[in-house]
Amino acid sequence: NVELQPNGDLLLSGVATEEGTGHLVRLSFDGEVIFFERIGSHHDVEVTPEGRIAALTRNSLWIPDISESDKVRDNGIAIVDAQGQKTEEASLTEVLQTSPGIFQFQRLPRMNKENRRTLIDLLHTNSLEFTRFPEFADRHPLYEEGNVLISIRHQDTVAVIDWETKELVWAWGQGELSGQHDAQQLENGNFLIFDNGLKNQRSRVIEIDPVTG
């Protein structure tokens, strides 16, 4: 994703194929590189309501609860400063594991090869967006300030995380979504989701009231 800033700067997250490492870049309106940092970032980056920069990241980990024989590609969210340096990061797999009553891993999805070993791409998170409509907090805690909405493609799930406590607040989509992208918040409090529809071989756009389902 590429995010245009009010001053004309561009924030983008990409992968340099020769290194295979995700990098976070900020460019000025005339193409000057303000920072170029290899932090393992991928897919999405945004400026939070507090003015911080948040990016999706990835790491390869051994997670025995998921697989005793293969590495797992974990996703995370990192907060970076104005120079592109990480100041905070949290594992999304760890967050999801703490709330089995809200979310359960539905499968071990597609495998990739990394350094001649099998790698389980467990989450493939592809969007993040911090909550921006706290006036709906009386309806449900998912609207509280400081929460973040994410799309977890390989789990057919959109979820809301309390970033301060690193706890899962809400999750939805298993059995309904299939390989979705780009979960967004609307001004009416609903969520807008592009459902790729891999299982049904047809894509669609869904608007959902996250409180009533």
GUKE-862631 format. One record per atom (N, C-alpha, C): residue number from 1; atom name; x negated, y negated, z negated. Coordinates in nm, 3 decimals. Layout:
% residues N
 pos site      xx      yy      zz
 NUM   CA       X       Y       Z
...
This chain:
% residues 213
 pos site      xx      yy      zz
   1    N  -0.084   0.119   0.000
   1   CA   0.000   0.000   0.000
   1    C  -0.087  -0.124   0.000
   2    N  -0.036  -0.232   0.055
   2   CA  -0.105  -0.361   0.057
   2    C  -0.011  -0.464  -0.005
   3    N  -0.061  -0.540  -0.100
   3   CA   0.020  -0.640  -0.170
   3    C  -0.032  -0.780  -0.140
   4    N   0.056  -0.864  -0.086
   4   CA   0.023  -1.004  -0.060
   4    C   0.047  -1.087  -0.185
   5    N  -0.054  -1.165  -0.225
   5   CA  -0.044  -1.246  -0.345
   5    C  -0.001  -1.389  -0.311
   6    N   0.053  -1.463  -0.407
   6   CA   0.102  -1.598  -0.379
   6    C  -0.003  -1.691  -0.320
   7    N  -0.131  -1.669  -0.354
   7   CA  -0.237  -1.757  -0.301
   7    C  -0.291  -1.709  -0.167
   8    N  -0.232  -1.603  -0.111
   8   CA  -0.278  -1.552   0.017
   8    C  -0.374  -1.436   0.008
   9    N  -0.422  -1.401  -0.111
   9   CA  -0.509  -1.285  -0.127
   9    C  -0.433  -1.157  -0.093
  10    N  -0.508  -1.054  -0.054
  10   CA  -0.452  -0.921  -0.031
  10    C  -0.514  -0.823  -0.129
  11    N  -0.431  -0.745  -0.195
  11   CA  -0.476  -0.633  -0.277
  11    C  -0.444  -0.505  -0.201
  12    N  -0.542  -0.415  -0.190
  12   CA  -0.516  -0.291  -0.119
  12    C  -0.593  -0.176  -0.183
  13    N  -0.536  -0.057  -0.167
  13   CA  -0.596   0.065  -0.218
  13    C  -0.618   0.158  -0.101
  14    N  -0.739   0.210  -0.087
  14   CA  -0.769   0.296   0.026
  14    C  -0.876   0.398  -0.006
  15    N  -0.912   0.478   0.095
  15   CA  -1.013   0.580   0.078
  15    C  -1.118   0.563   0.188
  16    N  -1.245   0.553   0.146
  16   CA  -1.356   0.552   0.241
  16    C  -1.387   0.698   0.275
  17    N  -1.358   0.739   0.399
  17   CA  -1.365   0.881   0.433
  17    C  -1.505   0.937   0.420
  18    N  -1.606   0.855   0.444
  18   CA  -1.742   0.906   0.435
  18    C  -1.781   0.941   0.292
  19    N  -1.722   0.871   0.195
  19   CA  -1.749   0.904   0.055
  19    C  -1.637   0.985  -0.009
  20    N  -1.515   0.972   0.045
  20   CA  -1.402   1.043  -0.012
  20    C  -1.357   0.987  -0.146
  21    N  -1.396   0.864  -0.176
  21   CA  -1.364   0.804  -0.305
  21    C  -1.265   0.689  -0.286
  22    N  -1.158   0.690  -0.364
  22   CA  -1.059   0.583  -0.353
  22    C  -1.116   0.451  -0.401
  23    N  -1.089   0.346  -0.325
  23   CA  -1.141   0.216  -0.365
  23    C  -1.029   0.111  -0.370
  24    N  -1.048   0.017  -0.459
  24   CA  -0.956  -0.095  -0.478
  24    C  -1.025  -0.220  -0.425
  25    N  -0.954  -0.294  -0.339
  25   CA  -1.014  -0.408  -0.271
  25    C  -0.925  -0.531  -0.289
  26    N  -0.989  -0.646  -0.309
  26   CA  -0.919  -0.773  -0.305
  26    C  -0.987  -0.861  -0.202
  27    N  -0.908  -0.910  -0.107
  27   CA  -0.959  -0.997  -0.001
  27    C  -0.893  -1.133  -0.011
  28    N  -0.969  -1.238   0.020
  28   CA  -0.910  -1.371   0.028
  28    C  -0.835  -1.384   0.160
  29    N  -0.760  -1.493   0.175
  29   CA  -0.678  -1.511   0.296
  29    C  -0.763  -1.515   0.423
  30    N  -0.890  -1.556   0.412
  30   CA  -0.975  -1.564   0.530
  30    C  -1.073  -1.447   0.539
  31    N  -1.049  -1.340   0.462
  31   CA  -1.125  -1.217   0.480
  31    C  -1.245  -1.200   0.388
  32    N  -1.268  -1.294   0.296
  32   CA  -1.379  -1.277   0.202
  32    C  -1.348  -1.165   0.104
  33    N  -1.447  -1.078   0.079
  33   CA  -1.429  -0.968  -0.016
  33    C  -1.452  -1.023  -0.157
  34    N  -1.345  -1.030  -0.236
  34   CA  -1.354  -1.078  -0.374
  34    C  -1.405  -0.966  -0.463
  35    N  -1.352  -0.844  -0.447
  35   CA  -1.412  -0.727  -0.509
  35    C  -1.381  -0.603  -0.426
  36    N  -1.468  -0.504  -0.437
  36   CA  -1.455  -0.375  -0.370
  36    C  -1.507  -0.272  -0.469
  37    N  -1.416  -0.206  -0.541
  37   CA  -1.456  -0.116  -0.650
  37    C  -1.404   0.025  -0.626
  38    N  -1.496   0.123  -0.635
  38   CA  -1.458   0.263  -0.620
  38    C  -1.412   0.315  -0.756
  39    N  -1.282   0.316  -0.778
  39   CA  -1.227   0.358  -0.907
  39    C  -1.138   0.481  -0.892
  40    N  -1.143   0.546  -0.776
  40   CA  -1.057   0.662  -0.754
  40    C  -0.913   0.625  -0.726
  41    N  -0.890   0.503  -0.679
  41   CA  -0.753   0.456  -0.656
  41    C  -0.694   0.515  -0.528
  42    N  -0.563   0.516  -0.519
  42   CA  -0.494   0.569  -0.402
  42    C  -0.351   0.517  -0.397
  43    N  -0.295   0.512  -0.281
  43   CA  -0.152   0.488  -0.254
  43    C  -0.098   0.351  -0.292
  44    N  -0.109   0.308  -0.418
  44   CA  -0.035   0.187  -0.454
  44    C  -0.112   0.104  -0.556
  45    N  -0.090  -0.026  -0.546
  45   CA  -0.148  -0.124  -0.639
  45    C  -0.049  -0.238  -0.651
  46    N  -0.042  -0.300  -0.768
  46   CA   0.046  -0.415  -0.785
  46    C  -0.005  -0.503  -0.899
  47    N   0.042  -0.626  -0.899
  47   CA   0.017  -0.716  -1.011
  47    C   0.134  -0.705  -1.106
  48    N   0.106  -0.677  -1.233
  48   CA   0.211  -0.659  -1.332
  48    C   0.274  -0.792  -1.367
  49    N   0.391  -0.792  -1.434
  49   CA   0.452  -0.919  -1.473
  49    C   0.363  -1.005  -1.562
  50    N   0.266  -0.943  -1.632
  50   CA   0.174  -1.019  -1.717
  50    C   0.054  -1.070  -1.640
  51    N   0.046  -1.036  -1.509
  51   CA  -0.064  -1.085  -1.427
  51    C  -0.184  -0.992  -1.419
  52    N  -0.173  -0.872  -1.478
  52   CA  -0.281  -0.775  -1.466
  52    C  -0.265  -0.695  -1.337
  53    N  -0.370  -0.627  -1.295
  53   CA  -0.367  -0.545  -1.175
  53    C  -0.356  -0.398  -1.217
  54    N  -0.256  -0.328  -1.163
  54   CA  -0.235  -0.186  -1.192
  54    C  -0.251  -0.106  -1.063
  55    N  -0.319   0.008  -1.071
  55   CA  -0.341   0.092  -0.953
  55    C  -0.325   0.239  -0.991
  56    N  -0.275   0.318  -0.896
  56   CA  -0.275   0.463  -0.912
  56    C  -0.417   0.515  -0.891
  57    N  -0.457   0.614  -0.971
  57   CA  -0.590   0.674  -0.959
  57    C  -0.576   0.825  -0.958
  58    N  -0.687   0.894  -0.928
  58   CA  -0.685   1.040  -0.930
  58    C  -0.819   1.093  -0.978
  59    N  -0.810   1.207  -1.045
  59   CA  -0.927   1.279  -1.094
  59    C  -0.899   1.428  -1.084
  60    N  -1.005   1.508  -1.076
  60   CA  -0.991   1.653  -1.076
  60    C  -1.028   1.706  -1.213
  61    N  -0.935   1.783  -1.273
  61   CA  -0.952   1.828  -1.410
  61    C  -0.922   1.977  -1.423
  62    N  -0.976   2.037  -1.529
  62   CA  -0.932   2.170  -1.569
  62    C  -0.818   2.153  -1.669
  63    N  -0.700   2.204  -1.636
  63   CA  -0.585   2.195  -1.724
  63    C  -0.533   2.337  -1.743
  64    N  -0.577   2.406  -1.849
  64   CA  -0.540   2.547  -1.867
  64    C  -0.390   2.572  -1.868
  65    N  -0.310   2.477  -1.918
  65   CA  -0.165   2.497  -1.921
  65    C  -0.106   2.503  -1.781
  66    N  -0.177   2.445  -1.684
  66   CA  -0.130   2.445  -1.545
  66    C  -0.191   2.562  -1.468
  67    N  -0.322   2.580  -1.479
  67   CA  -0.390   2.690  -1.411
  67    C  -0.519   2.723  -1.485
  68    N  -0.542   2.853  -1.508
  68   CA  -0.664   2.896  -1.574
  68    C  -0.778   2.919  -1.477
  69    N  -0.748   2.919  -1.346
  69   CA  -0.851   2.953  -1.248
  69    C  -0.886   2.839  -1.153
  70    N  -0.798   2.742  -1.136
  70   CA  -0.821   2.638  -1.036
  70    C  -0.814   2.500  -1.099
  71    N  -0.891   2.408  -1.039
  71   CA  -0.885   2.270  -1.083
  71    C  -0.753   2.205  -1.039
  72    N  -0.711   2.107  -1.116
  72   CA  -0.588   2.032  -1.087
  72    C  -0.624   1.889  -1.052
  73    N  -0.563   1.838  -0.946
  73   CA  -0.578   1.696  -0.915
  73    C  -0.477   1.618  -0.999
  74    N  -0.528   1.552  -1.099
  74   CA  -0.445   1.471  -1.187
  74    C  -0.435   1.330  -1.130
  75    N  -0.323   1.264  -1.152
  75   CA  -0.307   1.123  -1.119
  75    C  -0.303   1.042  -1.247
  76    N  -0.339   0.916  -1.236
  76   CA  -0.334   0.827  -1.351
  76    C  -0.293   0.688  -1.308
  77    N  -0.277   0.601  -1.406
  77   CA  -0.257   0.458  -1.382
  77    C  -0.371   0.386  -1.450
  78    N  -0.437   0.298  -1.377
  78   CA  -0.547   0.219  -1.432
  78    C  -0.509   0.072  -1.429
  79    N  -0.549   0.001  -1.532
  79   CA  -0.539  -0.145  -1.536
  79    C  -0.680  -0.200  -1.512
  80    N  -0.692  -0.295  -1.421
  80   CA  -0.824  -0.353  -1.392
  80    C  -0.819  -0.503  -1.414
  81    N  -0.938  -0.561  -1.437
  81   CA  -0.946  -0.705  -1.461
  81    C  -0.964  -0.780  -1.328
  82    N  -0.987  -0.909  -1.336
  82   CA  -0.996  -0.993  -1.217
  82    C  -1.115  -0.957  -1.129
  83    N  -1.213  -0.884  -1.184
  83   CA  -1.330  -0.841  -1.108
  83    C  -1.317  -0.698  -1.057
  84    N  -1.200  -0.635  -1.080
  84   CA  -1.177  -0.499  -1.032
  84    C  -1.229  -0.391  -1.123
  85    N  -1.269  -0.424  -1.246
  85   CA  -1.323  -0.326  -1.339
  85    C  -1.211  -0.266  -1.426
  86    N  -1.214  -0.135  -1.444
  86   CA  -1.113  -0.069  -1.528
  86    C  -1.123  -0.118  -1.672
  87    N  -1.007  -0.153  -1.729
  87   CA  -1.000  -0.185  -1.871
  87    C  -0.916  -0.084  -1.948
  88    N  -0.836  -0.005  -1.875
  88   CA  -0.748   0.093  -1.939
  88    C  -0.705   0.194  -1.834
  89    N  -0.686   0.320  -1.876
  89   CA  -0.640   0.423  -1.783
  89    C  -0.572   0.533  -1.863
  90    N  -0.467   0.592  -1.805
  90   CA  -0.395   0.700  -1.870
  90    C  -0.365   0.808  -1.768
  91    N  -0.373   0.934  -1.812
  91   CA  -0.341   1.050  -1.729
  91    C  -0.190   1.069  -1.723
  92    N  -0.135   1.079  -1.603
  92   CA   0.009   1.101  -1.589
  92    C   0.045   1.245  -1.624
  93    N  -0.043   1.340  -1.596
  93   CA  -0.015   1.477  -1.636
  93    C   0.001   1.488  -1.787
  94    N  -0.088   1.422  -1.862
  94   CA  -0.078   1.425  -2.008
  94    C   0.051   1.361  -2.056
  95    N   0.090   1.251  -1.993
  95   CA   0.216   1.185  -2.031
  95    C   0.334   1.279  -2.007
  96    N   0.337   1.344  -1.891
  96   CA   0.448   1.433  -1.859
  96    C   0.453   1.554  -1.950
  97    N   0.337   1.603  -1.992
  97   CA   0.333   1.720  -2.078
  97    C   0.391   1.694  -2.217
  98    N   0.396   1.570  -2.258
  98   CA   0.442   1.538  -2.393
  98    C   0.594   1.534  -2.404
  99    N   0.666   1.545  -2.292
  99   CA   0.813   1.529  -2.296
  99    C   0.883   1.641  -2.221
 100    N   0.871   1.767  -2.269
 100   CA   0.936   1.878  -2.199
 100    C   1.087   1.868  -2.197
 101    N   1.145   1.790  -2.291
 101   CA   1.290   1.775  -2.291
 101    C   1.341   1.686  -2.180
 102    N   1.252   1.603  -2.124
 102   CA   1.290   1.512  -2.015
 102    C   1.242   1.563  -1.880
 103    N   1.124   1.626  -1.878
 103   CA   1.064   1.668  -1.752
 103    C   0.992   1.801  -1.771
 104    N   1.004   1.888  -1.670
 104   CA   0.927   2.011  -1.667
 104    C   0.868   2.028  -1.528
 105    N   0.741   2.074  -1.523
 105   CA   0.679   2.099  -1.394
 105    C   0.755   2.210  -1.324
 106    N   0.792   2.186  -1.198
 106   CA   0.879   2.281  -1.128
 106    C   0.801   2.384  -1.049
 107    N   0.674   2.358  -1.018
 107   CA   0.597   2.453  -0.939
 107    C   0.451   2.408  -0.935
 108    N   0.366   2.496  -0.886
 108   CA   0.229   2.456  -0.852
 108    C   0.226   2.434  -0.702
 109    N   0.227   2.308  -0.658
 109   CA   0.246   2.281  -0.515
 109    C   0.121   2.306  -0.433
 110    N   0.126   2.257  -0.312
 110   CA   0.027   2.287  -0.209
 110    C  -0.116   2.278  -0.257
 111    N  -0.201   2.362  -0.200
 111   CA  -0.341   2.369  -0.237
 111    C  -0.427   2.298  -0.134
 112    N  -0.532   2.232  -0.180
 112   CA  -0.634   2.175  -0.093
 112    C  -0.769   2.233  -0.134
 113    N  -0.866   2.217  -0.048
 113   CA  -1.001   2.264  -0.078
 113    C  -1.089   2.144  -0.114
 114    N  -1.161   2.155  -0.223
 114   CA  -1.253   2.051  -0.265
 114    C  -1.379   2.119  -0.318
 115    N  -1.493   2.092  -0.254
 115   CA  -1.619   2.153  -0.294
 115    C  -1.608   2.305  -0.302
 116    N  -1.539   2.362  -0.199
 116   CA  -1.525   2.508  -0.182
 116    C  -1.440   2.573  -0.292
 117    N  -1.370   2.495  -0.370
 117   CA  -1.283   2.550  -0.472
 117    C  -1.138   2.510  -0.441
 118    N  -1.045   2.591  -0.486
 118   CA  -0.904   2.557  -0.469
 118    C  -0.866   2.444  -0.563
 119    N  -0.793   2.347  -0.511
 119   CA  -0.751   2.231  -0.589
 119    C  -0.598   2.223  -0.584
 120    N  -0.534   2.218  -0.698
 120   CA  -0.388   2.209  -0.706
 120    C  -0.349   2.061  -0.710
 121    N  -0.283   2.015  -0.604
 121   CA  -0.238   1.875  -0.597
 121    C  -0.103   1.867  -0.669
 122    N  -0.108   1.858  -0.800
 122   CA   0.010   1.880  -0.883
 122    C   0.115   1.770  -0.870
 123    N   0.072   1.643  -0.865
 123   CA   0.165   1.531  -0.873
 123    C   0.182   1.457  -0.741
 124    N   0.074   1.415  -0.680
 124   CA   0.076   1.333  -0.559
 124    C   0.166   1.210  -0.579
 125    N   0.139   1.138  -0.687
 125   CA   0.215   1.015  -0.716
 125    C   0.186   0.913  -0.605
 126    N   0.292   0.848  -0.554
 126   CA   0.270   0.761  -0.439
 126    C   0.325   0.619  -0.453
 127    N   0.384   0.585  -0.567
 127   CA   0.422   0.445  -0.589
 127    C   0.431   0.416  -0.737
 128    N   0.404   0.290  -0.772
 128   CA   0.425   0.244  -0.909
 128    C   0.477   0.102  -0.906
 129    N   0.558   0.068  -1.005
 129   CA   0.618  -0.065  -1.014
 129    C   0.658  -0.090  -1.159
 130    N   0.600  -0.192  -1.220
 130   CA   0.636  -0.225  -1.357
 130    C   0.775  -0.288  -1.360
 131    N   0.851  -0.257  -1.467
 131   CA   0.988  -0.306  -1.476
 131    C   0.991  -0.459  -1.480
 132    N   1.092  -0.514  -1.412
 132   CA   1.099  -0.659  -1.397
 132    C   1.236  -0.717  -1.434
 133    N   1.324  -0.632  -1.488
 133   CA   1.458  -0.679  -1.521
 133    C   1.494  -0.639  -1.664
 134    N   1.424  -0.698  -1.764
 134   CA   1.449  -0.659  -1.903
 134    C   1.588  -0.696  -1.953
 135    N   1.661  -0.776  -1.876
 135   CA   1.796  -0.812  -1.919
 135    C   1.889  -0.691  -1.923
 136    N   1.849  -0.577  -1.862
 136   CA   1.930  -0.456  -1.866
 136    C   1.890  -0.364  -1.981
 137    N   1.799  -0.408  -2.069
 137   CA   1.748  -0.321  -2.175
 137    C   1.858  -0.276  -2.271
 138    N   1.967  -0.353  -2.282
 138   CA   2.077  -0.310  -2.368
 138    C   2.145  -0.184  -2.314
 139    N   2.133  -0.161  -2.184
 139   CA   2.193  -0.041  -2.124
 139    C   2.112   0.084  -2.155
 140    N   1.977   0.071  -2.150
 140   CA   1.893   0.189  -2.165
 140    C   1.749   0.144  -2.190
 141    N   1.671   0.218  -2.272
 141   CA   1.532   0.180  -2.298
 141    C   1.443   0.181  -2.174
 142    N   1.486   0.246  -2.066
 142   CA   1.401   0.250  -1.947
 142    C   1.377   0.112  -1.888
 143    N   1.462   0.014  -1.922
 143   CA   1.447  -0.121  -1.868
 143    C   1.356  -0.210  -1.953
 144    N   1.306  -0.159  -2.065
 144   CA   1.225  -0.242  -2.154
 144    C   1.101  -0.296  -2.082
 145    N   1.058  -0.415  -2.123
 145   CA   0.936  -0.472  -2.068
 145    C   0.818  -0.381  -2.097
 146    N   0.727  -0.370  -2.001
 146   CA   0.610  -0.288  -2.018
 146    C   0.626  -0.145  -1.969
 147    N   0.745  -0.109  -1.920
 147   CA   0.764   0.022  -1.861
 147    C   0.722   0.021  -1.714
 148    N   0.694   0.139  -1.661
 148   CA   0.652   0.148  -1.521
 148    C   0.728   0.261  -1.453
 149    N   0.781   0.230  -1.335
 149   CA   0.854   0.326  -1.251
 149    C   0.756   0.388  -1.152
 150    N   0.752   0.522  -1.145
 150   CA   0.662   0.590  -1.054
 150    C   0.738   0.692  -0.972
 151    N   0.684   0.724  -0.854
 151   CA   0.735   0.830  -0.768
 151    C   0.632   0.941  -0.765
 152    N   0.672   1.063  -0.808
 152   CA   0.583   1.179  -0.814
 152    C   0.626   1.276  -0.705
 153    N   0.564   1.267  -0.590
 153   CA   0.613   1.333  -0.470
 153    C   0.617   1.486  -0.482
 154    N   0.510   1.547  -0.533
 154   CA   0.505   1.693  -0.535
 154    C   0.588   1.755  -0.646
 155    N   0.648   1.671  -0.731
 155   CA   0.742   1.720  -0.831
 155    C   0.884   1.675  -0.801
 156    N   0.906   1.613  -0.683
 156   CA   1.040   1.567  -0.644
 156    C   1.104   1.485  -0.756
 157    N   1.026   1.394  -0.814
 157   CA   1.069   1.325  -0.936
 157    C   1.033   1.177  -0.930
 158    N   1.127   1.093  -0.973
 158   CA   1.095   0.954  -1.008
 158    C   1.107   0.945  -1.159
 159    N   1.019   0.866  -1.220
 159   CA   1.013   0.864  -1.366
 159    C   0.979   0.725  -1.415
 160    N   1.012   0.698  -1.541
 160   CA   0.979   0.573  -1.607
 160    C   0.895   0.605  -1.730
 161    N   0.781   0.535  -1.743
 161   CA   0.688   0.557  -1.853
 161    C   0.676   0.430  -1.935
 162    N   0.676   0.444  -2.066
 162   CA   0.643   0.334  -2.156
 162    C   0.491   0.322  -2.157
 163    N   0.439   0.217  -2.092
 163   CA   0.295   0.207  -2.076
 163    C   0.223   0.186  -2.209
 164    N   0.283   0.115  -2.302
 164   CA   0.217   0.088  -2.429
 164    C   0.200   0.217  -2.512
 165    N   0.303   0.299  -2.517
 165   CA   0.296   0.421  -2.599
 165    C   0.252   0.542  -2.518
 166    N   0.249   0.529  -2.385
 166   CA   0.214   0.641  -2.295
 166    C   0.313   0.756  -2.312
 167    N   0.441   0.722  -2.322
 167   CA   0.546   0.822  -2.337
 167    C   0.642   0.816  -2.218
 168    N   0.695   0.932  -2.181
 168   CA   0.795   0.940  -2.076
 168    C   0.930   0.898  -2.130
 169    N   0.996   0.804  -2.062
 169   CA   1.126   0.753  -2.106
 169    C   1.241   0.816  -2.028
 170    N   1.220   0.841  -1.899
 170   CA   1.329   0.884  -1.811
 170    C   1.270   0.953  -1.690
 171    N   1.338   1.056  -1.639
 171   CA   1.296   1.122  -1.516
 171    C   1.419   1.176  -1.444
 172    N   1.413   1.180  -1.311
 172   CA   1.527   1.226  -1.230
 172    C   1.477   1.269  -1.093
 173    N   1.547   1.364  -1.033
 173   CA   1.522   1.395  -0.892
 173    C   1.507   1.541  -0.859
 174    N   1.461   1.625  -0.952
 174   CA   1.442   1.766  -0.919
 174    C   1.576   1.829  -0.883
 175    N   1.579   1.897  -0.768
 175   CA   1.703   1.953  -0.716
 175    C   1.781   1.857  -0.629
 176    N   1.738   1.731  -0.626
 176   CA   1.807   1.629  -0.546
 176    C   1.713   1.567  -0.444
 177    N   1.591   1.532  -0.486
 177   CA   1.492   1.473  -0.397
 177    C   1.401   1.581  -0.340
 178    N   1.331   1.545  -0.230
 178   CA   1.236   1.639  -0.170
 178    C   1.124   1.560  -0.103
 179    N   1.014   1.541  -0.176
 179   CA   0.898   1.473  -0.121
 179    C   0.916   1.323  -0.103
 180    N   0.981   1.258  -0.197
 180   CA   1.020   1.118  -0.184
 180    C   0.902   1.021  -0.192
 181    N   0.927   0.897  -0.149
 181   CA   0.832   0.787  -0.156
 181    C   0.902   0.661  -0.208
 182    N   0.820   0.565  -0.254
 182   CA   0.856   0.424  -0.265
 182    C   0.978   0.397  -0.352
 183    N   0.972   0.437  -0.479
 183   CA   1.079   0.403  -0.573
 183    C   1.068   0.255  -0.610
 184    N   1.179   0.183  -0.598
 184   CA   1.183   0.040  -0.626
 184    C   1.300   0.007  -0.718
 185    N   1.285  -0.104  -0.791
 185   CA   1.393  -0.154  -0.876
 185    C   1.469  -0.264  -0.802
 186    N   1.601  -0.261  -0.816
 186   CA   1.685  -0.364  -0.754
 186    C   1.734  -0.460  -0.862
 187    N   1.778  -0.576  -0.819
 187   CA   1.822  -0.679  -0.914
 187    C   1.947  -0.639  -0.991
 188    N   2.022  -0.540  -0.939
 188   CA   2.141  -0.494  -1.011
 188    C   2.109  -0.385  -1.113
 189    N   1.979  -0.352  -1.130
 189   CA   1.938  -0.251  -1.226
 189    C   1.924  -0.112  -1.168
 190    N   1.971  -0.091  -1.046
 190   CA   1.960   0.040  -0.983
 190    C   1.821   0.061  -0.924
 191    N   1.792   0.187  -0.887
 191   CA   1.666   0.221  -0.821
 191    C   1.694   0.258  -0.676
 192    N   1.605   0.218  -0.587
 192   CA   1.612   0.249  -0.446
 192    C   1.496   0.343  -0.412
 193    N   1.527   0.455  -0.346
 193   CA   1.428   0.560  -0.321
 193    C   1.437   0.605  -0.177
 194    N   1.321   0.622  -0.111
 194   CA   1.320   0.686   0.021
 194    C   1.294   0.835   0.000
 195    N   1.395   0.917   0.030
 195   CA   1.385   1.062   0.014
 195    C   1.344   1.122   0.149
 196    N   1.223   1.178   0.156
 196   CA   1.177   1.236   0.282
 196    C   1.263   1.354   0.326
 197    N   1.326   1.424   0.232
 197   CA   1.416   1.532   0.269
 197    C   1.347   1.651   0.332
 198    N   1.232   1.691   0.277
 198   CA   1.155   1.800   0.338
 198    C   1.235   1.930   0.341
 199    N   1.310   1.959   0.236
 199   CA   1.383   2.085   0.230
 199    C   1.498   2.089   0.330
 200    N   1.564   1.975   0.349
 200   CA   1.681   1.970   0.437
 200    C   1.649   1.923   0.578
 201    N   1.521   1.890   0.602
 201   CA   1.477   1.845   0.735
 201    C   1.549   1.719   0.781
 202    N   1.580   1.631   0.685
 202   CA   1.638   1.502   0.721
 202    C   1.607   1.403   0.610
 203    N   1.570   1.283   0.647
 203   CA   1.538   1.180   0.548
 203    C   1.661   1.095   0.519
 204    N   1.657   1.026   0.406
 204   CA   1.769   0.941   0.367
 204    C   1.720   0.838   0.266
 205    N   1.799   0.736   0.244
 205   CA   1.773   0.635   0.143
 205    C   1.878   0.650   0.034
 206    N   1.832   0.652  -0.092
 206   CA   1.921   0.672  -0.206
 206    C   1.914   0.550  -0.297
 207    N   2.030   0.500  -0.339
 207   CA   2.038   0.403  -0.447
 207    C   2.105   0.474  -0.564
 208    N   2.038   0.473  -0.679
 208   CA   2.089   0.545  -0.795
 208    C   2.097   0.454  -0.917
 209    N   2.205   0.467  -0.991
 209   CA   2.214   0.406  -1.123
 209    C   2.142   0.500  -1.219
 210    N   2.025   0.462  -1.272
 210   CA   1.949   0.555  -1.353
 210    C   2.013   0.588  -1.488
 211    N   2.107   0.508  -1.531
 211   CA   2.174   0.534  -1.659
 211    C   2.283   0.638  -1.644
 212    N   2.366   0.627  -1.540
 212   CA   2.476   0.720  -1.521
 212    C   2.441   0.838  -1.433
 213    N   2.329   0.825  -1.355
 213   CA   2.293   0.931  -1.261
 213    C   2.374   0.927  -1.132
